[in-house]
Amino acid sequence: MAEDAKDGRPDEARQVARHLALDYHEFPKPGKLEIRATKPLANGRDLSRAYSPGVAEACLEIKADPATASRYTARGNLVAVVSNGTAVLGLGNIGPLAAKPVMEGKAVLFKKFANIDCFDIELNEPDPYRLADIVCALEPTFGAINLEDIKAPDCFIVEQLCRERMNIPVFHDDQHGTAIVVGAAATNALHVAGKRFEDIKVVSTGGGAAGIACLNMLLKLGVRRENVWLCDLAGLVYHGRTEQMTDQKAAYAQGTTAATLDEVIAGADLFLGLSGPGVLTPEMVAKMAPRPIVFALANPSPEILPDAVREVAPEAIIATGRSDFPNQVNNVLCFPFIFRGALDVGATEINDAMQLACIDGIAALARATTSAEAAAAYHGERLSFGADYLIPKPFDPRLIGVVATAVAKAAMATGVATRPITDLDAYREKLNGSVFKSALIMRPVFEAAAQTSRRIIFAEGEDERVLRATNAILEEMTDKPILIGRPEVMIQRAERAGLPIRPDRDFECINPEHDDRYRDYWSTYHELMQRRGVTPDLARAIMRTNSTAIGAVAVHRGDADSLICGTFGQYLWHLRYVREVLARGGLRPQGSLSLMIQEDGPLFVADTHVNAVPTPEQVAETVLGAVRHARRFGVKPKVALCSHSNFGNLDSDSGRRMRAALEILDNREVEFEYEGEMSIDAALDPELRHRMFPNSRLEGAANILVFAFTDAANAARNILKMKAGGLEVGPILMGMGNKAHVVTPSITARGLLNMAALAGTPVAHYG
């Protein structure tokens, strides 16, 4: 099969990839962007506010105080990606129209990674001075400008003019975004290699915008100017050279005589390539210093392939610009988050301090434990800090909180913030809440859990999700995790996941194959179950093989405070052992409750698992339990008893049971809003409900839906999760005094962390 010279892939595979990429851009509608309104426009009242006459009020406020534009318009969260298409990465001077897909893609990345709105602007203007004039004229529209794919040296001229004349951030990502990510990767590469910036020799190829910016950044990080050697197509940049020279290259001239890359590479600690394929040979790598750092960043084909480097320097630390090799230097690690921080404080520029803060944040995040979300997005890759993991992955959701906060702090410290943030911790929590949808609503639960230290036992301790949740508990909470499983398996899987935790050092381990408490546990289980057909031999076997039963016995004996189980297997199977061992002293499973976090707020759904066809008394108990838990999250409960019958219009089984449950609640004189029986649309649409039943005691939309069948509740839960983008917290097992929670196999590591926080809250906190 023939291979394409551009990227080494077979022609057939490249053609398939080409068609898939074109389909991605064309269907289901052309392009990658659309504009959506953020305010309702459903009637004459809305129209009069959105446009004339109401719009005049916002106009007058901005005229009186231009700073209010960020309050009354989208400008404070709006970035322009501007290009003339003269230097599109990997494609060259293809012109502004052909560059539009790239700029649309950049806008999509802004939105995806930092929730920044963006317009792509492609300008048919090759003259850098006129291009700068056009960009400067856009200042009233945008909160910041991202210059993109403008050839050197024109890009230097455009950026300098715009920065001098504009009072908003102007950032040429090809220069500074690349330099920031290279700076973070170099910081960690030197950490791994045991070297220091001030001691290393740097040899670079490529005197374009990105290459020069990277060298400038390395100097800011501590590299000595005399230790930098810059080469291009004409060889070494030296004093007196006239061929293919620019002022930016001349700043890095070395010596007065010509030399080749092969002649200057000897003893180099860091090779920085931003040029083209095949520039660096294995023979050159062999001349470099011990433990060389090779950043071959040309795309799509690097200056040298990693395998060729390792043939002559197995200990080399390598980065490329490609996603199919470790350590991809990708600007998306930087630009969404540096703009996020700059916009949020109303920065007038993006200065050196903000860029260095960005580097520190990115580098530190790579040295921390990898997030479960990043591990899921890059399944099968080893994401543990070291030579093959120098910088985080773009889909690590912690980037926005870490990097944007660091940038905002640096902007305030250097006096370029016009809207300083008074509480950076709250700001970081808000940013995390934008990617971790459960973060904000879980805050009161985590705060309550922090008031005490409980022992949380996980039945499936060998599961990677459990190990990641355990690591997060140790980092973020005061609870003490206990894991059931084989220590050697936990160690192997923790190492593979890049987790530093180890059994019997960081957490207690119950090994079903060998534990000093084994006799006590099987004896306890036999005592509890001897009149239910469990013989001593069966009790011994269960305590060797059934981790849910082991965990339940541990809680029963007081060796743990709460059990979390169910990451695999069927819910009712796990519930059986929870019920047998722990449903004593007035405790019994009353129902399961799922908190579904939607774009417009929380919605609780019950009973999703426990009572297949609940009696009216069980429905009432489920309502009371759901109300208690809603209040734990700071939610004012509004309960709807759901049926396909609406306020008595059908004489159905579900309607009769819900009406009976309503009567039970009426007799208890409870202090919360509830109504029933009604369909889901009536529960969620107050206007529809008012037309059906004008005298309803429920005001507004319900936020707790209690169903007459688990089938209906579970269907609603899964539809909200799979098709409406809802994030589940739960299921929460009600009625067990927080002694046990049975989760489902779809739960994530963060979901387990949320459940640990719920389990870590003493029952006194929520009744």
C-alpha positions in Angstrom: 0.0 0.0 0.0 1.4 3.4 -1.0 2.2 6.0 1.7 1.6 9.7 1.6 4.8 11.6 1.9 3.2 14.3 4.1 2.4 12.4 7.2 3.5 8.7 6.6 -0.1 7.4 6.6 -1.2 5.0 3.8 -3.0 6.8 1.0 -6.2 4.8 1.6 -6.3 5.7 5.3 -5.6 9.3 4.5 -8.5 9.4 2.0 -10.9 8.0 4.6 -9.7 10.5 7.2 -10.1 13.3 4.6 -13.7 12.4 3.9 -14.6 12.0 7.5 -13.1 15.5 8.2 -15.1 17.0 5.3 -18.3 15.3 6.5 -17.6 16.7 10.0 -17.5 20.2 8.6 -20.5 19.8 6.3 -23.1 17.9 8.3 -25.6 18.3 9.8 -25.2 21.9 8.9 -22.2 23.6 7.3 -19.5 25.0 9.5 -18.7 24.6 13.2 -20.4 27.7 14.6 -23.9 29.3 15.1 -25.3 32.2 17.1 -27.8 31.6 19.8 -29.8 34.2 21.8 -29.2 34.3 25.6 -32.5 36.0 26.4 -36.1 35.0 25.6 -37.8 36.6 22.6 -41.3 35.1 22.8 -43.7 38.0 22.9 -44.1 41.7 22.5 -42.8 42.4 26.0 -39.5 40.7 25.2 -39.2 42.5 21.9 -39.7 45.9 23.5 -36.9 45.1 26.0 -34.5 43.5 23.5 -34.9 46.2 20.9 -36.7 49.5 20.8 -37.6 51.2 23.1 -36.0 49.2 26.0 -32.6 48.8 24.4 -32.1 52.6 24.6 -31.7 52.2 28.4 -28.6 50.0 28.0 -27.2 52.3 25.4 -27.5 55.3 27.6 -25.9 53.5 30.6 -22.9 52.6 28.4 -22.6 56.1 27.0 -22.5 57.4 30.6 -20.0 54.8 31.7 -18.2 52.7 29.0 -17.2 50.1 31.6 -20.8 49.0 31.9 -20.6 47.5 28.4 -19.4 44.3 30.1 -22.7 44.3 32.2 -25.2 45.0 29.5 -23.6 43.4 26.4 -21.7 40.3 25.5 -18.5 42.2 25.0 -16.8 41.2 28.2 -17.0 37.5 27.1 -16.4 38.0 23.4 -13.1 37.4 21.6 -12.2 38.0 17.9 -10.0 35.5 16.2 -8.4 37.6 13.4 -6.4 36.3 10.5 -5.4 37.2 6.9 -4.5 33.6 6.1 -0.9 34.3 5.2 0.7 31.6 7.4 -1.9 28.9 8.2 -0.2 26.1 10.2 0.9 23.3 7.8 -0.7 25.0 4.8 1.1 28.3 4.4 -0.3 31.3 2.6 -3.8 30.0 1.6 -5.6 33.3 1.9 -8.3 34.4 4.3 -11.3 32.5 2.8 -9.5 29.1 2.9 -8.3 29.9 6.4 -11.9 30.3 7.7 -12.3 26.6 8.8 -9.2 27.0 11.0 -10.5 30.2 12.6 -14.0 28.6 13.1 -12.2 25.8 14.8 -10.3 28.2 17.1 -13.6 29.7 18.1 -15.0 26.3 18.9 -12.1 25.6 21.2 -12.6 28.9 23.0 -16.2 27.9 23.6 -15.6 24.3 24.5 -12.7 24.8 26.9 -13.4 28.2 28.5 -17.0 29.1 27.6 -15.8 32.2 25.8 -17.9 33.4 22.9 -15.9 34.1 19.7 -16.3 35.5 16.2 -13.8 34.4 13.5 -12.8 37.4 11.3 -10.9 36.7 8.1 -9.6 39.8 6.5 -8.4 40.2 2.9 -5.6 42.5 3.8 -1.9 41.5 3.3 -0.5 44.8 4.4 0.4 44.6 8.1 -0.2 48.3 8.8 -3.6 48.4 7.2 -4.4 45.1 8.9 -3.5 46.7 12.3 -5.8 49.6 11.5 -8.7 47.3 10.8 -8.2 45.3 14.0 -7.9 48.4 16.1 -11.2 49.7 14.7 -12.9 46.5 16.1 -12.2 47.5 19.8 -15.7 48.5 20.6 -17.0 45.1 19.7 -14.7 42.8 21.5 -13.2 42.2 25.0 -10.0 40.8 23.5 -8.2 40.0 20.2 -6.6 36.7 19.2 -4.3 37.2 16.2 -3.9 34.0 14.3 -1.9 32.6 11.3 -0.3 35.9 10.1 3.1 35.4 8.5 6.4 36.7 10.0 7.6 39.4 10.3 4.2 41.0 9.6 2.7 39.4 12.7 5.2 41.2 14.9 4.2 44.5 13.3 0.5 43.9 13.7 0.7 42.8 17.3 2.9 45.7 18.3 0.7 48.3 16.7 -2.5 46.8 18.2 -1.1 46.5 21.6 0.1 50.1 21.6 -3.2 51.4 20.4 -5.8 49.2 22.0 -6.9 49.1 25.6 -7.9 45.4 25.5 -5.8 42.2 25.4 -4.1 41.5 22.1 -2.5 38.1 21.9 -0.8 36.4 19.0 -1.4 32.8 19.8 1.0 31.4 17.2 3.8 33.3 19.1 2.8 33.4 22.8 0.5 30.4 23.1 3.2 28.2 21.6 5.8 29.8 23.8 3.7 29.3 27.0 3.1 25.6 26.3 6.8 25.1 25.3 7.8 26.9 28.5 5.6 24.5 30.6 6.9 21.5 28.8 10.5 22.6 29.2 10.0 23.4 32.9 8.9 19.9 33.5 11.4 18.3 31.1 14.2 19.9 33.1 12.6 18.7 36.3 12.7 15.1 35.0 16.2 15.5 33.6 17.6 17.1 36.8 18.8 20.2 34.9 18.3 24.0 35.3 17.4 26.7 32.8 20.4 28.8 33.6 22.8 25.9 32.9 21.5 24.4 29.6 22.5 24.9 26.0 19.6 25.5 23.6 19.8 24.9 19.9 16.7 26.0 17.9 15.6 25.7 14.3 13.1 28.1 12.8 13.2 31.8 13.0 9.5 32.4 12.5 7.1 34.0 15.0 6.6 30.9 17.1 10.3 30.1 17.2 11.4 33.6 18.2 8.6 33.8 20.9 9.7 30.5 22.4 13.3 31.6 22.6 12.2 34.9 24.2 10.2 32.9 26.7 13.1 30.6 27.6 15.1 33.7 28.4 12.4 34.9 30.8 12.5 31.5 32.4 16.3 31.7 33.1 18.1 30.5 30.0 21.3 32.6 29.3 21.3 34.5 26.0 24.8 33.3 25.3 23.7 29.7 25.5 21.1 30.0 22.7 22.0 29.0 19.1 19.4 29.7 16.4 19.5 28.0 13.0 17.3 28.3 9.9 17.4 27.2 6.3 20.6 29.2 5.8 22.3 27.7 8.8 23.4 29.5 12.0 22.2 33.0 12.6 25.5 34.9 13.2 26.6 38.5 13.4 27.0 40.0 9.9 24.7 37.5 8.1 22.4 39.1 5.5 20.6 36.1 4.0 17.0 35.6 5.1 17.5 37.9 8.2 15.0 39.8 10.3 15.5 42.0 13.4 14.0 39.3 15.5 16.5 36.7 14.3 19.4 39.1 14.6 18.8 39.3 18.4 19.9 35.7 18.7 23.1 36.0 16.5 26.0 33.9 17.7 29.6 34.5 16.6 30.7 35.9 13.2 31.1 32.9 11.0 28.7 30.5 9.3 28.0 27.1 10.7 25.5 24.3 10.2 23.1 22.8 12.7 25.3 19.7 12.8 28.2 21.8 13.9 26.4 23.6 16.7 24.3 20.8 18.1 27.2 19.2 20.1 26.5 19.3 23.8 23.1 20.8 23.5 20.7 20.0 26.3 17.6 21.2 24.5 16.7 21.0 20.8 13.8 23.2 20.0 12.4 22.6 16.5 9.8 24.8 14.9 10.8 24.3 11.3 10.2 21.3 9.1 10.6 17.5 8.7 13.9 15.8 8.7 15.9 18.7 10.0 17.4 16.8 12.9 19.1 13.5 12.3 19.9 10.7 14.7 23.6 11.4 14.3 23.0 15.0 15.5 21.0 13.7 18.5 23.9 11.4 19.4 26.1 14.6 19.8 23.8 16.2 22.3 24.3 16.2 26.1 23.3 13.2 28.2 19.5 12.9 28.8 18.8 15.2 25.9 15.5 17.1 25.5 14.2 17.0 22.0 11.2 19.2 21.2 10.5 18.4 17.5 7.3 20.5 17.0 6.9 20.9 13.2 3.5 19.7 12.0 2.4 17.4 10.6 5.9 15.8 10.3 8.4 16.7 13.1 12.0 17.5 12.6 12.7 13.9 13.8 10.4 11.1 14.8 10.6 9.9 18.4 11.6 6.4 17.5 14.6 7.7 15.7 15.6 9.7 18.7 15.4 6.8 21.1 17.5 4.6 18.8 20.5 6.7 19.7 19.4 8.3 23.0 17.0 5.9 24.8 16.9 8.3 27.8 15.8 11.3 25.7 12.8 13.4 26.7 10.8 14.1 23.6 7.8 16.3 22.7 6.1 16.8 19.3 3.2 18.7 17.9 1.3 15.6 17.1 -1.4 13.8 19.1 -0.2 10.3 18.3 3.0 10.7 20.3 3.4 11.6 24.0 3.8 15.2 25.1 1.9 17.0 22.4 2.6 20.7 22.6 -0.8 22.0 21.9 -1.8 25.7 22.2 -5.2 24.7 23.5 -3.6 24.1 26.9 -3.1 27.9 27.0 -5.1 30.3 25.0 -8.7 29.5 26.3 -7.6 29.8 29.9 -5.3 32.9 29.6 -8.1 34.7 27.8 -10.6 33.5 30.5 -8.6 35.0 33.3 -7.9 38.2 31.4 -11.5 38.7 30.4 -12.8 38.1 33.9 -10.7 40.8 35.5 -11.1 43.2 32.6 -7.4 43.1 31.8 -6.1 45.8 29.4 -3.3 43.5 28.2 -1.8 40.1 28.6 1.6 40.8 30.0 4.7 38.8 30.9 3.6 38.1 34.4 0.3 36.6 33.2 2.1 34.4 30.7 4.5 33.1 33.3 1.7 32.4 35.7 0.1 30.4 32.9 3.3 28.4 32.5 3.5 27.7 36.2 -0.1 26.6 36.3 0.1 24.2 33.4 3.4 22.7 34.6 2.2 22.2 38.1 -1.0 20.5 36.9 1.0 17.9 35.0 3.0 17.1 38.2 -0.2 16.6 40.1 -2.3 13.4 39.9 -4.1 13.0 36.6 -7.8 13.7 36.7 -10.3 10.9 36.2 -11.9 12.9 33.4 -8.7 13.2 31.5 -8.0 9.5 32.0 -11.4 8.7 30.6 -10.9 11.0 27.5 -7.5 9.4 26.8 -8.3 5.8 27.8 -5.4 3.4 27.5 -2.7 6.1 27.8 -0.4 6.2 30.8 -0.9 9.7 32.3 1.7 9.7 35.1 4.2 12.6 35.4 7.5 11.8 33.8 9.3 11.8 30.5 6.2 10.8 28.6 3.8 13.1 30.5 5.3 16.6 30.8 2.1 18.6 30.2 -1.5 18.0 30.9 -4.0 16.8 28.3 -6.3 19.4 26.8 -9.4 17.6 28.1 -8.2 17.8 31.7 -11.1 19.8 33.2 -8.9 21.3 36.0 -7.0 23.5 33.5 -9.6 26.3 33.6 -9.6 26.6 37.4 -5.8 26.4 37.8 -4.7 28.4 34.8 -7.3 31.1 34.6 -7.1 31.8 38.4 -3.3 32.1 38.1 -3.6 34.5 35.2 -6.3 36.6 36.9 -4.1 36.9 40.0 -1.1 38.0 38.0 -3.2 40.6 36.2 -4.3 42.1 39.4 -0.8 42.0 40.9 0.6 43.9 37.9 -2.1 46.5 37.9 -3.7 45.7 34.5 -7.0 44.5 35.9 -9.9 47.0 35.6 -12.3 44.6 37.4 -10.3 43.0 40.2 -11.7 39.8 41.8 -11.9 40.1 45.6 -12.2 36.4 46.4 -10.0 34.2 44.1 -10.9 31.0 45.9 -14.6 31.6 45.1 -13.6 32.5 41.6 -11.8 29.3 41.1 -14.7 27.3 42.5 -17.0 29.1 40.0 -14.6 28.1 37.2 -14.5 24.5 38.4 -18.3 24.6 38.6 -18.4 25.4 34.9 -16.7 22.1 34.0 -17.6 20.0 37.1 -21.3 20.5 36.9 -21.8 19.1 40.4 -19.3 21.3 42.1 -21.5 24.2 43.1 -24.5 22.3 44.3 -22.3 19.8 46.1 -20.5 22.6 48.0 -22.8 22.6 51.1 -22.5 18.8 51.3 -18.6 19.0 51.2 -18.7 21.7 53.8 -20.8 19.6 56.1 -18.6 16.5 55.5 -15.5 18.6 56.4 -16.9 19.1 60.0 -16.1 15.5 60.9 -14.0 12.5 59.7 -15.9 9.3 58.8 -14.6 6.0 57.6 -15.9 5.3 54.2 -15.6 1.7 52.9 -15.6 0.9 49.2 -16.7 -2.6 48.3 -15.0 -2.6 44.9 -11.6 -1.3 45.9 -9.8 -2.7 42.9 -11.8 -0.6 40.4 -9.8 2.3 38.9 -12.7 4.7 39.5 -12.6 3.8 43.2 -8.9 4.3 43.4 -9.2 7.7 41.7 -12.0 8.7 44.1 -9.9 7.5 47.0 -7.0 9.7 45.9 -9.4 12.7 45.6 -10.8 12.0 49.1 -7.3 12.1 50.6 -6.6 15.4 48.7 -9.9 17.1 49.3 -11.6 15.6 52.4 -11.0 14.5 55.9 -12.7 11.2 55.6 -10.7 8.0 55.9 -11.2 5.5 53.0 -11.2 1.8 53.4 -10.9 -0.4 50.3 -11.8 -4.0 49.9 -9.6 -5.9 47.5 -6.3 -7.5 46.8 -3.4 -5.2 47.7 -1.2 -6.3 44.8 -4.0 -5.6 42.3 -4.6 -2.2 43.8 -0.9 -1.3 43.6 -0.7 -2.4 39.9 -3.8 -0.4 38.9 -2.8 2.7 40.9 0.6 2.7 39.2 -1.0 2.3 35.8 -3.3 5.2 36.5 -0.5 7.4 37.8 -1.9 7.5 41.3 0.5 7.9 44.2 -1.7 6.1 46.7 -0.8 2.7 48.1 -2.8 0.3 50.4 -2.0 0.2 54.1 0.0 3.4 53.7 -2.6 5.9 52.4 -5.7 3.9 53.1 -6.8 0.9 55.0 -7.2 -2.3 53.0 -9.4 -5.4 53.7 -8.0 -8.3 51.7 -10.7 -10.9 51.2 -7.9 -13.5 50.6 -6.2 -12.9 53.9 -7.2 -10.7 56.8 -6.8 -11.1 60.5 -10.5 -10.2 61.0 -11.7 -13.0 58.7 -13.0 -15.2 61.6 -14.7 -12.3 63.3 -16.4 -11.3 60.1 -17.7 -14.7 59.0 -18.8 -15.4 62.6 -20.7 -12.1 62.7 -22.3 -12.8 59.3 -23.3 -16.3 60.4 -24.9 -15.0 63.6 -26.9 -12.5 61.7 -28.0 -14.9 59.0 -28.1 -18.3 60.6 -31.9 -18.4 60.7 -32.0 -17.5 57.0 -30.4 -20.6 55.8 -26.7 -19.5 56.0 -24.5 -22.2 57.3 -21.0 -21.6 58.8 -19.4 -22.9 55.6 -21.5 -20.6 53.4 -20.7 -17.6 55.8 -17.0 -18.4 55.3 -17.4 -18.5 51.5 -19.3 -15.2 51.4 -16.8 -13.4 53.5 -14.1 -14.6 51.1 -15.9 -13.6 47.9 -18.6 -11.1 48.4 -17.2 -7.6 48.9 -20.6 -6.0 49.4 -21.4 -8.4 52.3 -17.9 -7.8 53.7 -18.4 -4.0 53.6 -21.8 -4.3 55.2 -20.4 -6.5 58.1 -17.6 -4.0 58.6 -20.1 -1.2 59.0 -22.3 -3.4 61.3 -19.3 -4.2 63.5 -18.2 -0.5 63.7 -15.0 -0.9 61.7 -16.5 1.6 59.1 -19.2 4.3 59.2 -20.6 4.0 55.7 -20.5 1.6 52.7 -20.4 2.5 49.0 -20.9 -0.4 46.6 -22.4 -1.1 43.2 -19.8 0.0 40.7 -20.5 -3.3 38.9 -23.4 -5.7 39.1 -27.1 -5.2 39.6 -28.5 -2.7 42.1 -30.9 -5.0 43.9 -28.2 -7.7 44.3 -26.1 -5.3 46.3 -29.2 -3.9 48.1 -30.0 -7.5 49.3 -26.8 -7.7 51.4 -27.2 -4.1 52.6 -30.7 -4.9 53.8 -29.8 -8.2 55.4 -26.9 -6.9 57.4 -27.7 -3.2 58.1 -31.5 -2.9 58.0 -31.8 -3.0 61.8 -32.8 -0.7 64.7 -35.4 1.1 62.7 -33.3 1.4 59.5 -34.6 0.1 56.2 -34.3 1.1 52.6 -37.1 3.6 51.8 -36.2 4.5 48.3 -33.4 5.7 46.1 -33.0 9.3 45.0 -31.1 10.7 42.0 -30.1 14.3 41.8 -30.0 15.2 38.1 -28.1 18.5 37.5 -29.6 20.2 34.5 -28.6 23.4 32.7 -31.4 25.2 34.4 -30.9 23.8 37.9 -31.2 20.6 40.0 -34.0 18.1 39.6 -34.5 15.2 42.0 -36.0 11.9 40.8 -37.3 9.1 43.1 -37.8 6.2 43.6 -35.4 4.9 40.9 -34.5 1.5 42.3 -35.9 0.2 45.6 -39.7 -0.2 45.5 -40.9 -1.5 42.2 -44.6 -0.6 42.9 -44.5 1.5 46.0 -47.5 1.6 48.3 -49.0 5.0 49.3 -47.1 4.8 52.6 -43.9 4.1 50.8 -44.5 7.0 48.4 -45.0 9.3 51.3 -41.8 8.0 53.0 -39.9 8.6 49.7 -41.2 12.1 49.5 -40.1 12.9 53.1 -36.7 11.4 52.4 -36.3 13.3 49.2 -37.2 16.6 50.9 -34.6 16.0 53.6 -31.9 15.4 51.0 -32.9 18.4 48.8 -32.5 20.6 51.8 -29.0 19.2 52.3 -28.1 20.7 48.9 -29.6 24.1 49.8 -32.6 23.5 47.5 -36.1 24.6 48.6 -38.2 21.5 47.9 -41.2 21.5 45.5 -42.6 18.0 45.2 -44.7 16.6 42.4 -46.4 13.2 42.8 -46.2 11.9 39.2 -48.6 9.8 37.3 -50.1 9.7 33.8 -53.3 10.8 35.6 -53.8 14.6 36.2 -55.7 15.6 39.3 -58.1 12.7 39.3 -58.9 12.6 35.5 -58.0 8.9 35.3 -59.0 6.1 37.6 -55.7 4.3 37.2 -53.6 2.3 39.7 -50.9 4.9 39.8 -53.4 7.7 40.2 -55.1 6.0 43.1 -51.8 5.3 44.9 -50.6 8.9 44.4 -53.9 10.4 45.6 -53.6 8.1 48.7 -50.0 9.3 49.3 -51.2 12.9 48.9 -53.8 12.3 51.7 -51.1 10.8 54.0 -48.9 13.9 53.5 -51.9 16.2 54.1 -52.6 14.4 57.4 -49.0 14.9 58.5 -49.1 18.6 57.9 -45.7 18.8 56.4 -43.9 22.1 55.8 -43.0 22.1 52.2 -44.8 22.5 48.9 -46.2 19.4 47.2 -49.0 18.5 44.8 -50.4 15.6 42.8 -51.2 13.5 41.1 -50.0 15.0 37.8 -48.0 14.3 34.6 -44.4 15.3 34.3 -45.2 18.2 31.9 -47.7 19.6 34.4 -45.1 19.2 37.2 -42.5 21.2 35.2 -44.7 23.7 33.5 -46.6 26.0 35.9 -48.7 27.6 33.2 -49.9 24.2 32.0 -50.6 23.1 35.6 -52.6 26.3 36.3 -54.8 25.6 33.2 -55.5 22.1 34.4 -55.8 22.8 38.1 -56.0 26.5 39.0 -56.1 25.9 42.7 -52.8 24.0 42.8 -50.9 24.5 46.1 -47.6 24.2 44.2 -46.0 27.4 42.9 -43.5 27.3 40.1 -41.8 24.3 38.6 -41.4 21.2 40.7 -37.8 20.2 41.5 -38.6 16.8 43.1 -40.4 14.2 40.9 -41.7 11.1 42.8 -43.0 8.3 40.6 -45.5 5.5 41.1 -43.2 2.9 39.5 -39.4 2.5 39.6 -39.6 1.8 35.9 -40.9 5.3 35.3 -38.5 6.9 37.7 -35.5 5.1 36.2 -36.6 5.9 32.7 -36.8 9.6 33.6 -33.4 9.4 35.2 -31.7 7.8 32.3 -33.4 10.0 29.7 -32.3 13.1 31.5 -28.8 11.7 31.8 -28.3 10.3 28.3 -30.3 12.7 26.1 -30.6 15.9 28.1 -27.0 16.1 29.3 -28.0 15.8 33.0 -25.3 14.9 35.5 -26.3 12.5 38.2 -25.4 12.6 41.8 -26.5 9.4 43.3 -28.4 7.3 43.6 -28.8 8.1 47.2 -30.2 5.3 49.4 -32.7 6.8 51.7 -33.8 5.3 55.1 -30.5 3.7 56.0 -29.1 6.5 58.2 -26.2 7.0 55.8 -24.8 3.6 56.6 -24.8 2.5 53.0 -25.3 3.7 49.4 -25.6 1.6 46.4 -24.4 3.3 43.2 -24.7 2.1 39.6 -22.1 0.8 37.1 -22.2 4.0 35.1 -20.9 6.1 38.0 -17.7 8.1 37.4 -14.8 8.7 39.8 -16.1 12.2 40.5 -19.5 10.6 41.1 -17.9 8.4 43.7 -16.3 11.4 45.3 -19.6 13.1 45.5 -21.1 10.0 47.1 -18.3 9.8 49.6 -19.1 13.4 50.6 -22.7 12.4 51.1 -21.7 9.4 53.1 -19.2 11.5 55.0 -21.9 13.7 56.4 -23.2 12.6 59.8 -26.9 11.7 59.6 -27.6 14.5 62.2 -26.9 17.0 59.4 -30.0 16.1 57.4 -32.3 14.1 59.7 
